[in-house]
């Protein structure tokens, strides 16, 4: 398995992202990125509150050319959850096509386009048949039926992350995908809650973030399900019931996936994440590997990644997922939870 990692455009004197990719190029097959201020699964790249970094496009293109020269595929994201009134428009189709054409001339072209929009998938199919079209993880496609419905539009599918710890289910999806000539992608380090009832609301907020940030919003309501939930110390065990896979356990997915996605587009230390999964182990706070990490929600406590019991993966990948009837993750939390106040990092 190799990794698809999320591009960041660093500011100031920070090491360019392409240098991190070069450090781990033998482990990386793809780099995924959004284009400037077009809505995607994360916030705007170039503009915030009307202030635009006019050098952002030039610097991004320089980085992408360097990455492309390493023989690494480029995956362009149009994975916003909502495009408003333009969702079915020629305007959106033209915008997408113009970006693809521009990148063809400026960086040597993109190899993959990941989208949550069937309309954008159709546009790429029609105008750029040589480009792989990939269903975004935000579509939450986790069944054979879900893939069958969209098989005419997509070449590959991000598997709904909520099934990451169900190996028998993943094998069934893999069997269908192989027979249909499709490819499956695994997102290994999502920090989001499993089967989150606020995901659609949150994804729509992200798609409209530029507008939301310019409006006087409620100051007595936290819209993020995870942060509100973790205010209750009795619910911290839910962090262990999510979809993430530790670097130490990723080898169990060999044969099911050729490409594993690592969310690093907004991570403060993307090199730490890529390095941990490339090595196959992490010494430190497990939450530091994820996006979102949620470490601040339980600080000064951490989840000690080296303290997980030996049966952790076996138990969590084969259980019936009826978490409300089980105390296993609660018992594991008591073993891995560490109060670091006043302690020095031992790693």
Backbone torsions as a table, in degrees:
resi	resn	phi	psi	omega
1	UNK	NA	143.5	173.2
2	UNK	-124.1	169.0	-171.1
3	UNK	-107.2	144.6	165.6
4	UNK	-104.7	122.7	-174.8
5	UNK	-119.0	149.8	-175.1
6	UNK	-87.5	128.8	-176.9
7	UNK	-72.7	141.6	170.3
8	UNK	-126.6	142.4	172.3
9	UNK	-100.7	105.1	-176.0
10	UNK	-80.0	149.6	178.1
11	UNK	-100.5	160.8	173.2
12	UNK	67.9	-137.3	-172.5
13	UNK	-95.8	8.7	-178.5
14	UNK	-64.9	149.5	178.9
15	UNK	-59.3	133.0	179.0
16	UNK	-59.0	148.4	-179.3
17	UNK	-61.4	-32.9	179.5
18	UNK	-61.0	-27.1	177.5
19	UNK	-70.4	-37.8	176.4
20	UNK	-64.0	-43.1	178.1
21	UNK	-60.0	-42.4	-180.0
22	UNK	-62.3	-37.6	-179.9
23	UNK	-62.2	-32.4	-175.2
24	UNK	-119.8	26.3	-171.7
25	UNK	-60.5	-29.1	179.4
26	UNK	-69.5	-17.5	-179.9
27	UNK	-102.0	-9.1	-172.3
28	UNK	-111.5	130.4	177.3
29	UNK	-110.6	-22.3	-176.5
30	UNK	-144.1	151.3	169.1
31	UNK	-126.2	126.1	-179.8
32	UNK	-106.7	146.7	-174.2
33	UNK	-154.8	152.5	172.6
34	UNK	-97.5	167.6	-177.5
35	UNK	-112.1	107.4	172.8
36	UNK	47.5	-118.8	-171.7
37	UNK	-103.5	14.6	175.3
38	UNK	-74.6	130.8	-177.0
39	UNK	-53.6	136.3	176.8
40	UNK	-143.6	-166.7	-178.4
41	UNK	-75.1	1.0	176.5
42	UNK	-136.0	-179.1	-176.9
43	UNK	-71.2	174.6	-179.1
44	UNK	-59.9	144.5	-178.8
45	UNK	-85.5	-38.0	-168.7
46	UNK	-110.3	-28.1	-170.3
47	UNK	-124.2	137.7	175.8
48	UNK	-143.4	123.8	179.8
49	UNK	51.7	38.0	177.0
50	UNK	86.3	-12.4	177.9
51	UNK	-88.9	121.3	-177.6
52	UNK	-110.3	133.5	170.4
53	UNK	-83.8	99.9	-173.3
54	UNK	-72.0	-11.6	176.6
55	UNK	-92.6	-5.3	-173.3
56	UNK	-59.5	-43.1	-177.7
57	UNK	-65.9	-45.1	-180.0
58	UNK	-60.7	-45.3	-178.6
59	UNK	-66.7	-37.6	177.7
60	UNK	-63.4	-44.3	-179.6
61	UNK	-63.3	-39.1	177.3
62	UNK	-61.3	-43.9	-180.0
63	UNK	-64.9	-44.4	-178.2
64	UNK	-65.1	-37.4	176.5
65	UNK	-62.2	-41.4	179.9
66	UNK	-64.6	-40.2	-179.8
67	UNK	-69.1	-42.2	179.0
68	UNK	-61.2	-36.7	-179.4
69	UNK	-66.2	-19.0	177.4
70	UNK	-80.6	-3.4	-177.2
71	UNK	84.2	18.2	-179.1
72	UNK	-98.0	135.9	-178.2
73	UNK	-72.3	149.2	177.0
74	UNK	-108.2	130.9	-178.1
75	UNK	-118.1	110.1	-178.6
76	UNK	-88.8	129.0	-176.3
77	UNK	-97.0	123.7	163.9
78	UNK	-122.3	59.6	-170.4
79	UNK	-109.5	27.9	170.7
80	UNK	-62.4	147.3	-177.6
81	UNK	-81.0	-17.2	-176.9
82	UNK	-149.6	134.9	174.2
83	UNK	-117.7	20.2	173.9
84	UNK	58.1	-140.5	-177.2
85	UNK	-66.0	-15.2	-178.0
86	UNK	-93.9	10.2	-172.5
87	UNK	-57.1	-33.5	-178.8
88	UNK	-115.3	18.2	-167.6
89	UNK	-88.7	155.3	169.8
90	UNK	-64.1	-31.5	178.0
91	UNK	-58.2	-47.4	179.5
92	UNK	-64.0	-43.8	178.8
93	UNK	-60.2	-41.5	179.5
94	UNK	-68.5	-38.4	178.2
95	UNK	-62.0	-48.6	179.1
96	UNK	-59.4	-47.8	-177.6
97	UNK	-63.8	-37.2	-178.8
98	UNK	-68.7	-36.4	177.2
99	UNK	-65.7	-44.7	179.5
100	UNK	-60.9	-43.9	178.9
101	UNK	-63.6	-42.9	180.0
102	UNK	-60.7	-45.1	-178.1
103	UNK	-69.3	-27.1	175.8
104	UNK	-60.9	-41.4	-176.9
105	UNK	-85.0	-30.9	-173.4
106	UNK	-89.8	-33.1	-175.8
107	UNK	-125.9	0.7	-179.5
108	UNK	96.4	7.7	175.1
109	UNK	94.4	160.7	174.9
110	UNK	-103.9	151.9	-177.2
111	UNK	-100.4	-26.6	-174.7
112	UNK	-139.1	145.5	168.4
113	UNK	-126.2	123.6	178.3
114	UNK	-103.6	127.4	-178.0
115	UNK	-142.8	154.2	172.2
116	UNK	-102.0	4.7	-176.4
117	UNK	-109.2	116.8	174.0
118	UNK	-59.1	-31.0	179.4
119	UNK	-66.7	-40.9	177.3
120	UNK	-68.6	-39.8	176.4
121	UNK	-57.5	-43.1	177.5
122	UNK	-61.2	-43.0	-179.7
123	UNK	-60.7	-44.4	179.6
124	UNK	-66.9	-42.6	178.0
125	UNK	-56.0	-42.8	-175.5
126	UNK	-73.3	-39.6	-169.4
127	UNK	-104.2	-22.2	-176.6
128	UNK	-138.3	66.6	-173.9
129	UNK	-63.6	-17.0	-179.8
130	UNK	-78.9	-12.6	-177.3
131	UNK	-92.0	134.1	175.5
132	UNK	-69.1	131.1	179.1
133	UNK	-106.8	125.6	-171.4
134	UNK	-122.3	134.6	177.8
135	UNK	-78.1	127.4	-178.6
136	UNK	-66.0	150.6	174.4
137	UNK	-61.8	-23.2	179.6
138	UNK	-68.6	-13.4	177.3
139	UNK	-77.7	-15.2	179.3
140	UNK	54.1	53.3	176.3
141	UNK	-92.7	111.7	-174.5
142	UNK	-134.8	15.2	179.9
143	UNK	-134.0	161.6	175.7
144	UNK	-62.4	-43.3	178.5
145	UNK	-57.3	-43.0	179.8
146	UNK	-59.4	-39.1	178.1
147	UNK	-73.8	-38.1	179.6
148	UNK	-59.9	-41.1	-178.4
149	UNK	-60.5	-31.8	-173.8
150	UNK	-110.5	12.3	-174.5
151	UNK	-64.0	-24.8	179.8
152	UNK	-77.2	-16.7	-175.8
153	UNK	-105.0	-27.6	-171.3
154	UNK	-121.3	141.3	175.1
155	UNK	-90.4	-27.6	-177.4
156	UNK	-144.5	158.0	-174.0
157	UNK	-134.2	127.3	164.3
158	UNK	-71.7	125.9	179.5
159	UNK	-72.5	137.1	175.7
160	UNK	-50.6	120.8	-170.4
161	UNK	-62.3	-21.2	-179.2
162	UNK	-65.1	-13.9	178.6
163	UNK	-101.8	10.1	-177.0
164	UNK	-57.0	-32.1	-175.4
165	UNK	-102.1	21.8	177.1
166	UNK	-119.6	87.1	-173.1
167	UNK	-64.8	-36.5	179.9
168	UNK	-65.7	-38.0	177.5
169	UNK	-66.7	-41.8	179.1
170	UNK	-63.4	-37.3	177.9
171	UNK	-63.6	-38.6	177.7
172	UNK	-63.6	-44.0	177.9
173	UNK	-62.5	-40.2	-180.0
174	UNK	-63.9	-40.9	179.7
175	UNK	-60.6	-45.3	178.7
176	UNK	-65.1	-45.6	-177.1
177	UNK	-59.9	-42.7	178.8
178	UNK	-61.1	-42.9	-179.2
179	UNK	-68.8	-26.9	-177.8
180	UNK	-95.6	-0.8	-178.7
181	UNK	73.1	28.4	-179.7
182	UNK	-109.1	166.5	-177.0
183	UNK	-122.5	142.1	178.1
184	UNK	-108.8	143.2	178.8
185	UNK	-122.4	139.1	179.9
186	UNK	-109.5	130.5	170.5
187	UNK	-95.7	112.7	-168.8
188	UNK	-90.0	-26.4	-167.8
189	UNK	-125.5	37.2	173.1
190	UNK	-72.0	131.7	176.5
191	UNK	-90.4	-1.8	-176.7
192	UNK	-67.0	153.6	176.5
193	UNK	-66.0	144.5	177.8
194	UNK	-70.9	143.6	-178.4
195	UNK	46.1	44.9	-175.1
196	UNK	-65.5	124.7	-178.9
197	UNK	-75.0	-8.7	177.9
198	UNK	-104.8	8.0	-173.0
199	UNK	-64.3	-45.2	-178.6
200	UNK	-62.5	-43.9	177.6
201	UNK	-59.5	-45.6	-179.4
202	UNK	-65.6	-46.2	-179.8
203	UNK	-60.6	-37.8	177.6
204	UNK	-68.3	-37.8	175.4
205	UNK	-60.2	-44.3	-179.6
206	UNK	-61.7	-41.8	-179.7
207	UNK	-61.5	-30.3	-178.8
208	UNK	-109.0	23.8	-174.9
209	UNK	-57.8	-39.5	-178.3
210	UNK	-59.8	-37.7	178.4
211	UNK	-76.1	-43.0	-176.8
212	UNK	-61.4	-37.0	-177.3
213	UNK	-68.7	-15.5	-178.1
214	UNK	-100.6	8.3	-175.2
215	UNK	-117.7	147.5	172.8
216	UNK	-71.7	111.9	-175.4
217	UNK	-104.9	168.0	177.6
218	UNK	-57.9	132.7	178.0
219	UNK	-104.4	4.5	179.6
220	UNK	-118.0	19.1	-179.3
221	UNK	-138.0	127.9	174.2
222	UNK	-96.8	115.9	-174.2
223	UNK	-79.3	-4.5	-173.9
224	UNK	-96.4	114.9	-175.9
225	UNK	-56.5	-43.6	-175.6
226	UNK	-63.6	-45.2	-178.0
227	UNK	-66.9	-38.4	178.2
228	UNK	-67.2	-40.4	-178.7
229	UNK	-64.2	-42.2	-173.7
230	UNK	-77.0	-2.0	171.3
231	UNK	-65.4	-22.5	-179.8
232	UNK	-94.9	111.3	-179.3
233	UNK	-55.3	-29.2	-179.1
234	UNK	-71.7	-10.8	-178.6
235	UNK	-107.3	6.2	-178.6
236	UNK	-61.7	-26.6	179.7
237	UNK	-62.3	-19.2	178.7
238	UNK	-63.9	-22.3	174.7
239	UNK	-59.1	-32.1	-178.5
240	UNK	-82.8	-13.0	-176.8
241	UNK	-94.8	11.7	-175.1
242	UNK	-86.0	-160.4	-167.7
243	UNK	-103.2	-5.5	-174.9
244	UNK	-66.8	155.9	179.3
245	UNK	-124.1	126.7	178.3
246	UNK	-68.0	150.4	176.9
247	UNK	-55.4	-34.2	-178.7
248	UNK	-66.4	-20.0	-174.9
249	UNK	-106.6	-2.8	-173.3
250	UNK	-66.0	-26.4	-177.7
251	UNK	-62.5	-20.0	178.9
252	UNK	-66.4	-14.3	-176.3
253	UNK	-98.4	2.6	175.1
254	UNK	-57.5	135.8	-179.2
255	UNK	92.3	-20.8	177.4
256	UNK	-94.9	-33.6	-176.5
257	UNK	-136.5	137.5	170.6
258	UNK	-90.3	-27.8	-175.8
259	UNK	-125.3	129.2	177.9
260	UNK	-117.3	124.1	-179.3
261	UNK	-85.6	134.1	173.1
262	UNK	-115.8	119.1	178.5
263	UNK	-73.6	111.5	179.6
264	UNK	-136.7	7.5	-174.9
265	UNK	-65.0	-31.1	-178.2
266	UNK	-117.9	3.8	-175.7
267	UNK	-72.9	139.0	-178.6
268	UNK	-66.8	-29.1	-177.1
269	UNK	-133.3	72.0	-177.7
270	UNK	-60.8	-32.2	178.8
271	UNK	-64.0	-33.9	177.3
272	UNK	-63.9	-43.1	-179.1
273	UNK	-65.2	-51.0	-177.7
274	UNK	-62.0	-42.2	179.7
275	UNK	-62.0	-42.3	-178.8
276	UNK	-63.1	-45.2	-178.8
277	UNK	-73.6	-30.7	176.5
278	UNK	-68.0	-38.6	178.9
279	UNK	-75.7	-33.2	-176.7
280	UNK	91.7	15.5	174.7
281	UNK	-160.8	159.8	179.2
282	UNK	-143.1	128.2	175.6
283	UNK	-105.5	110.0	-177.9
284	UNK	146.6	-155.2	-177.7
285	UNK	-77.9	119.5	178.9
286	UNK	-56.0	-37.2	-177.4
287	UNK	-65.0	-19.6	178.9
288	UNK	-68.1	-14.3	-176.9
289	UNK	-87.0	-10.3	-166.9
290	UNK	-109.6	163.1	176.6
291	UNK	-133.8	109.0	-1.9
292	UNK	-74.4	150.7	-176.5
293	UNK	-80.8	-32.0	179.1
294	UNK	62.0	12.5	179.3
295	UNK	-61.0	-37.2	-178.9
296	UNK	-65.5	-23.1	-177.2
297	UNK	-68.7	-23.5	-179.0
298	UNK	-121.2	6.6	179.8
299	UNK	-58.4	141.7	10.8
300	UNK	-86.9	11.8	175.9
301	UNK	-79.0	151.4	172.7
302	UNK	-131.4	168.3	170.9
303	UNK	-104.6	110.5	-175.1
304	UNK	-73.7	109.8	-174.2
305	UNK	-65.7	-23.1	-178.5
306	UNK	-85.9	-3.0	-173.8
307	UNK	-102.0	2.7	-179.2
308	UNK	-65.8	141.4	179.4
309	UNK	-68.0	157.5	-176.1
310	UNK	-63.0	-26.7	-177.9
311	UNK	-90.8	8.7	-175.1
312	UNK	-54.1	-55.7	-175.6
313	UNK	-67.0	-43.5	-178.9
314	UNK	-58.5	-44.3	-177.5
315	UNK	-68.7	-45.2	-173.4
316	UNK	-80.0	-16.0	179.5
317	UNK	-96.9	-2.7	-177.9
318	UNK	-130.4	3.1	-178.5
319	UNK	-79.0	173.8	-176.3
320	UNK	-86.6	0.4	177.0
321	UNK	64.5	18.7	172.9
322	UNK	-88.7	71.6	-170.3
323	UNK	-62.4	-28.9	-178.4
324	UNK	-70.1	-12.7	179.0
325	UNK	-105.0	0.9	-170.3
326	UNK	-125.4	146.9	179.7
327	UNK	-113.7	10.6	-174.9
328	UNK	-60.8	-50.3	-177.8
329	UNK	-65.6	-31.9	174.9
330	UNK	-63.6	-41.7	-179.8
331	UNK	-69.1	-36.2	178.2
332	UNK	-68.2	-37.6	179.7
333	UNK	-57.0	-39.9	-179.7
334	UNK	-64.8	-23.6	179.0
335	UNK	-85.2	-33.4	-173.1
336	UNK	-99.8	-14.4	-178.4
337	UNK	-76.6	128.4	-177.4
338	UNK	-132.9	132.8	174.7
339	UNK	-86.8	114.3	-174.5
340	UNK	-97.3	4.4	-178.7
341	UNK	-60.0	119.8	179.1
342	UNK	84.3	-2.2	-179.2
343	UNK	-97.2	151.8	173.4
344	UNK	-94.1	151.4	177.9
345	UNK	-66.0	124.7	-178.1
346	UNK	-91.9	-9.0	-175.5
347	UNK	-78.8	NA	NA
